[in-house]
Structures are given as C-alpha cells and as structure tokens.
Amino acid sequence: MTIKERKTKNKRDKIKVCLIGAGRAGMIHARNFTASIPDAEIAGVSDTDGTEAQRAAAELGAAYWYEDYSEAIMKCNADAVVIATPTKYHCEIAIMAAAHGMHIFCEKPMAMNEEECERMFRAAEENGVILQVGFMRRFDAGFVKAKKMVDEGEIGDVVMIKSLTRGPSTPHEWMYDIKKSNGPLAEVNSHDIDTLRWFSGSEPERIYAVGGNFRCRDAAEQYPDFYDTVLLNIKMKNGVIGCIEGAQGVGYGYDARLEVLGTRGVIKVGSLKEDTVISCSAGSGIHSDAVKSWRNLFEQAYLEEDKFFIQCIQNGSKPAPDGRDGKMAVAVVRAGNESINTGKVIKLVM
C-alpha cells in the first residue's frame, strides 16, 4: 500500500498497528489495541528476540512477526507503529516509519538527545504523519482533574510543583550505562518533567540536580557515573519553582505522586496505597497494601492515550503530547545529567 493509499483509507477500516518492541510497555499498548479499541488491530510484531516476537504475535492475533524492525515496517502493511524499544533505537525507527507513511506512537524517553528529537518530528511533519509521545499521566483521571482545578484557579496562582517517581526494581544492566540510557532522569523521571511543564504552563530556565548510587553498589565499579537516586530543582520561565525526585530499586512499591502549591491552596495527586482498605490488629498493627507496579497504577491512562492516538489518526487531529513535548523532556534530562556531573546550575536555552 502506498503512502497516499494509506492516508486515504476508509474511516470504517481498522487502523493496523505494528508493535516494535514486545517488552512490558509495548505489550500494554498492544493488548489495548487488540482487546479494548475496536478501531485498531495489531498487524505485526517486531522484537530482536524472535521467540518473544513469535509469542507476542500469537497472543495478539498478529499475522506476522519479525526480528528486524525494518523488515516489519516494510512488510506488515501497517498504518502506524508503536515504538517501545530501548531509547537509543527510537530515532532511526521513527524516521523509517515516517518515510513509509506510518503514524508513530513513541514511548518515553523520546530519544537520546534534542537533535534526534528534531529529526523525528521533522520526519513526521514532512511525511504528514502523527507523532505522539507516551506521557500517559496526561490521560490519568486524577492528573486531568487536578490540571482542570489549576486552570480554573482553585488554588490561585501556581507557586511550586513537586513530582516524584520511585520504582521498586533495580535497572536492567544496559540502563547502568548513562551514555546508553541517559540514566534514571530519563527512564524514571521523564513523566515528572512533562508533568511539571504541563502544570506550570511554562518552560524550564535553570536546572540543578544531584544524584547518588545507594542501592546498586555492584554496578559502581563498571559504571561509576550511574545514580539510582536523584533530586532535580527547576526554575521555570514564569517563575514557578519545580522539584523532581526519582529513585530506582526502592523495593517497597511503585510510588508516583504530585503536589501543586498555589497562592491560595494545594492540590495533591497520587497515593502509595493500592486501595482504601486498611487493617489494624493487635499482632501486626496498621497494614495497607502498596501499589506494586506502574502497570497497575496507570492501567486506564495507558488505554486512554492509546484511544487518543487512534482518534488522532482517524480525525487527522494534532496529538498531545507531541514531539516537541518529548524534546523538552529530553532537554531537561540532558541538563540534569550535566548538572550532576559538574555540580553547576545549568541554564537551558531552547
């Protein structure tokens, strides 16, 4: 099918999606398209692990599976791709998909650096395809409600925003290499960075960050620059103060929370508790289950962003968050890592 034919498909036809990267995040999206979005279907699956690609294709009812993403893009006749590979491959996959007229959903972090981000959304614009970045918190009911309250002036003018993400598990080995992963600021805190921009309505101006390796000591000798805990302070152009905290390997559960302080009040989003059930007994005291995984906490948000992606394709509307939102998060990560390495406040010029 040519690019022109793909763009002029009957709106009643299902949008065919090619999954590139059949890991945890990729399969969340793929299962949504398969089971919960009637206007979409998985046409093919690509993963460097052929066994995983074949297994995923069988589960999803996809006709084709590949080990090489370029073969998937060229052969599976899809309208769109979901890119859920390690970050260093995002740019090359997105550019190739755009050249073949395929709409792009790219998981965060968008790319390794701002130049790659520019190349990605330039390719999307030149080929007339959608590029949406996977910041699912913009689709979470609690975050959406809080943003509406901020916009309606419920707490007055926003003064300070605190956002944190702490993950229970230690990183995959490739993530220890900051040159390959951009570190926890990218892998863990990209969502927090986007949330800060979203709620402040402004762009970052000055950044200062500190980090340390407290839980992954075995990696310290081979990867001395790796940090599993980070604190990043940001001054936004409109004067709002931002504070972002991230940690990996905390063990106790998945922890994602937001606090927005205004001149007349405060809004808080998120809780460590998995539900509202709390038990208390003489033997064990007070007990409540903690959220175990980001997959549980943001399950509905992932579905809503996937629905939105398909709707944008069908309606020809502009996605949000888009490539420029992805680029700004990447820019903050780069500045944050520079601040950790140099101990300096980094001025972000965009």
C-alpha positions in Angstrom: 0.0 0.0 0.0 1.4 3.4 -0.9 1.6 6.4 1.5 -1.3 8.1 -0.4 -3.5 5.0 -0.2 -2.7 4.6 3.5 -3.7 8.2 4.2 -7.0 7.9 2.3 -8.2 4.7 3.9 -11.9 4.4 4.7 -12.5 5.6 8.2 -14.5 2.4 8.9 -11.4 0.3 8.3 -9.4 -0.7 11.4 -6.1 1.1 12.0 -3.4 -1.5 11.6 -0.6 -1.1 14.2 2.9 -2.7 14.1 4.4 -3.2 17.5 8.1 -2.7 17.7 9.5 -3.9 21.0 7.4 -6.6 22.7 8.5 -5.9 26.3 6.3 -4.7 29.2 5.3 -1.3 27.9 4.9 -2.4 24.3 2.6 -5.2 25.3 0.4 -2.9 27.4 -0.3 -0.8 24.2 -0.6 -3.9 22.0 -3.1 -5.5 24.3 -5.1 -2.3 24.5 -5.3 -2.2 20.7 -6.3 -5.8 20.5 -8.8 -6.1 23.3 -10.2 -2.7 24.1 -10.0 -0.4 21.0 -12.4 -1.7 18.3 -11.0 0.6 15.6 -7.5 -0.9 15.9 -5.7 -4.2 15.5 -2.1 -5.4 15.7 -0.8 -6.3 12.2 2.7 -7.4 13.1 5.2 -7.6 15.9 8.9 -7.0 15.9 11.4 -7.8 18.6 15.1 -8.6 18.5 14.3 -11.8 20.5 12.5 -13.9 17.8 10.9 -16.1 20.4 9.3 -13.1 22.2 8.2 -11.7 18.8 6.5 -15.0 17.9 4.9 -15.4 21.3 3.6 -11.9 21.3 2.2 -12.3 17.7 0.4 -15.4 18.7 -1.2 -13.8 21.8 -2.2 -10.7 19.9 -3.5 -12.5 16.8 -1.0 -10.8 14.6 -0.4 -12.3 11.2 3.4 -11.5 11.1 6.3 -11.4 13.4 9.9 -10.2 12.8 13.3 -9.9 14.5 14.3 -6.9 12.3 12.2 -3.8 12.7 13.0 -2.6 9.2 11.5 -5.7 7.8 8.4 -5.2 9.9 8.0 -1.6 8.7 8.4 -2.6 5.0 6.3 -5.8 5.0 3.5 -5.9 7.5 1.4 -3.2 5.8 0.6 -1.3 8.9 -0.8 2.2 9.3 1.0 3.0 12.5 3.9 1.9 14.7 4.3 1.7 18.5 8.0 2.1 19.3 8.7 0.5 22.7 12.4 -0.4 22.3 15.4 0.9 24.2 15.7 4.6 23.7 18.8 4.6 21.5 16.8 3.0 18.7 13.8 5.4 18.8 15.1 7.9 16.3 16.1 5.5 13.5 12.8 3.5 13.8 10.6 6.7 13.8 12.3 8.2 10.8 12.0 5.0 8.8 8.3 4.6 9.8 7.6 8.2 8.8 9.2 7.6 5.4 6.8 4.7 4.9 3.8 6.9 5.8 3.2 5.3 9.2 1.9 7.2 12.2 4.1 7.0 15.2 3.5 6.4 18.9 6.8 6.6 20.7 7.3 5.6 24.3 9.2 7.9 26.5 12.0 8.9 26.6 11.5 10.2 23.1 15.2 10.0 22.1 18.8 10.2 23.3 19.2 13.9 22.7 17.4 17.0 21.3 18.9 16.6 17.8 17.4 13.2 17.5 14.0 14.6 18.6 14.2 17.3 16.0 14.9 14.7 13.3 12.0 12.6 14.4 9.3 15.3 14.4 10.7 16.9 11.2 10.4 13.5 9.5 6.8 13.2 10.8 5.9 16.7 9.5 7.5 16.2 6.1 5.6 12.9 5.6 2.3 14.1 7.0 2.1 11.6 9.9 1.2 11.9 13.5 3.9 11.6 16.2 2.6 11.1 19.8 4.9 10.6 22.8 3.9 8.3 25.6 3.3 10.6 28.6 0.3 8.7 29.9 -0.1 10.8 33.0 -1.7 13.4 30.8 -4.5 10.9 30.4 -4.8 9.8 34.0 -8.1 10.8 35.6 -6.6 12.2 38.8 -3.9 14.2 36.9 -6.5 15.5 34.4 -8.8 16.6 37.3 -6.0 18.3 39.1 -5.0 20.2 35.9 -8.6 21.4 35.4 -8.6 22.6 39.0 -5.4 24.5 38.5 -6.7 26.0 35.2 -9.9 27.1 37.0 -7.9 29.0 39.6 -9.0 26.8 42.6 -5.6 27.3 44.4 -4.8 30.7 43.0 -1.5 31.2 41.1 0.8 28.2 41.0 3.9 28.8 43.1 5.6 25.4 43.4 5.3 21.9 41.9 6.7 18.7 43.4 6.6 15.5 41.4 8.2 12.2 42.3 8.5 8.7 40.9 10.1 5.8 42.7 10.3 2.3 41.2 10.6 -0.9 43.2 13.0 -2.8 40.9 16.7 -2.3 40.0 17.5 -1.3 36.4 18.2 -3.6 33.5 22.0 -3.8 33.0 22.0 -1.6 29.9 20.4 1.2 31.9 23.5 1.4 34.1 25.4 3.0 31.2 24.3 6.6 31.3 25.6 7.0 27.7 23.1 4.4 26.5 20.1 5.1 28.8 20.6 8.8 30.0 20.0 7.4 33.5 17.1 7.4 35.9 16.2 11.0 35.0 15.3 9.7 31.5 14.0 6.2 32.4 12.1 7.2 35.6 11.5 10.9 35.7 10.6 11.8 32.1 6.9 11.7 33.2 7.7 14.1 36.1 9.4 16.5 33.8 6.5 16.5 31.4 4.1 16.9 34.3 6.0 20.0 35.6 5.8 21.7 32.1 2.1 20.7 31.8 1.0 22.1 35.2 3.2 25.2 35.2 2.3 26.2 31.6 5.9 27.2 31.1 9.3 26.0 30.1 12.4 25.3 32.2 15.0 28.0 32.6 17.6 26.9 35.2 18.3 23.4 36.4 20.3 22.0 39.3 20.5 18.3 40.1 22.3 15.9 42.5 22.3 12.1 42.4 23.9 9.1 44.0 24.1 5.3 43.8 22.8 3.9 47.0 21.1 0.6 46.1 23.1 -0.6 43.0 26.6 -0.8 44.5 27.5 -3.8 42.4 27.4 -1.6 39.3 29.5 1.2 40.8 32.9 -0.1 39.6 31.9 -0.6 36.0 29.5 2.3 35.8 30.8 5.0 38.2 28.5 7.7 36.8 25.3 5.7 37.5 22.9 7.1 40.1 19.8 5.3 41.4 18.5 8.3 43.3 18.2 11.9 42.0 16.8 15.3 43.1 16.3 17.9 40.4 15.3 21.5 41.1 14.0 23.7 38.2 13.1 27.4 37.9 10.5 27.9 35.2 10.5 30.9 32.9 7.3 32.1 34.5 8.8 31.9 38.0 7.2 28.6 39.1 9.6 26.5 41.3 9.8 22.8 40.4 11.2 19.9 42.4 11.5 16.4 40.9 12.6 13.3 42.8 13.4 9.9 41.3 14.6 6.6 42.7 15.1 3.0 41.4 15.2 -0.2 43.5 13.2 1.2 46.4 11.6 -2.2 46.9 8.5 -1.1 48.9 6.3 -0.5 45.8 5.7 1.9 42.9 5.4 5.4 44.1 4.2 8.3 41.9 2.8 11.5 43.5 2.3 15.1 42.6 1.8 18.2 44.7 0.9 21.6 43.3 1.2 24.6 45.7 -0.7 27.8 44.9 -1.1 31.2 46.5 -4.5 30.0 48.0 -4.2 26.3 48.4 -2.6 23.0 47.4 -3.6 20.0 45.2 -2.2 16.5 45.8 -2.4 13.6 43.4 -1.5 10.0 44.0 -1.0 7.7 46.9 1.3 4.9 47.8 -1.8 2.9 48.9 -3.1 0.4 46.4 -6.7 0.8 47.7 -8.5 2.3 50.6 -8.6 -0.9 52.7 -6.6 -0.6 55.9 -6.4 -3.3 58.5 -5.4 -3.0 62.1 -4.7 -5.8 64.6 -3.0 -6.4 67.9 -0.4 -8.6 66.3 0.6 -6.7 63.2 -0.6 -3.1 63.8 -1.8 -1.0 60.9 -1.5 -2.5 57.4 -2.3 -1.4 53.9 -1.1 -2.8 50.6 1.2 -0.6 48.5 1.0 0.0 44.7 3.1 -2.8 43.2 3.7 -1.5 39.6 3.2 1.4 37.2 1.2 -1.1 35.1 -1.4 -1.3 37.8 -1.4 2.4 38.8 -1.8 3.8 35.2 -3.7 1.0 33.5 -6.6 3.2 32.5 -4.3 6.1 31.5 -2.5 3.8 29.0 -5.8 2.8 27.5 -6.9 6.4 27.2 -3.7 7.5 25.5 -3.9 4.6 23.0 -7.5 5.5 22.2 -6.5 9.1 21.7 -3.7 8.1 19.3 -6.2 6.1 17.1 -8.7 9.0 17.2 -6.0 11.5 16.0 -5.2 9.2 13.1 -8.9 8.9 12.2 -9.6 12.6 12.5 -6.3 14.0 11.3 -6.0 16.0 14.5 -2.9 17.1 16.4 -1.7 14.7 19.1 -0.7 15.9 22.6 1.8 15.3 24.0 3.7 15.6 20.7 7.3 15.5 19.6 8.1 19.0 21.0 6.9 17.9 24.4 9.1 14.8 24.1 12.0 17.0 23.1 11.7 19.3 26.1 11.7 16.4 28.5 14.9 15.1 26.8 16.5 18.6 27.1 15.8 18.7 30.8 17.3 15.2 31.3 20.4 16.3 29.4 20.8 19.4 31.5 20.1 17.4 34.7 22.8 14.9 33.9 25.2 17.8 33.1 24.4 19.4 36.5 25.0 16.1 38.3 28.4 15.7 36.6 29.6 19.3 37.0 27.9 20.4 40.2 26.7 23.5 38.4 23.4 25.2 37.7 22.6 24.7 34.0 20.8 27.4 32.1 18.5 25.8 29.5 18.4 27.8 26.2 15.8 26.5 23.7 
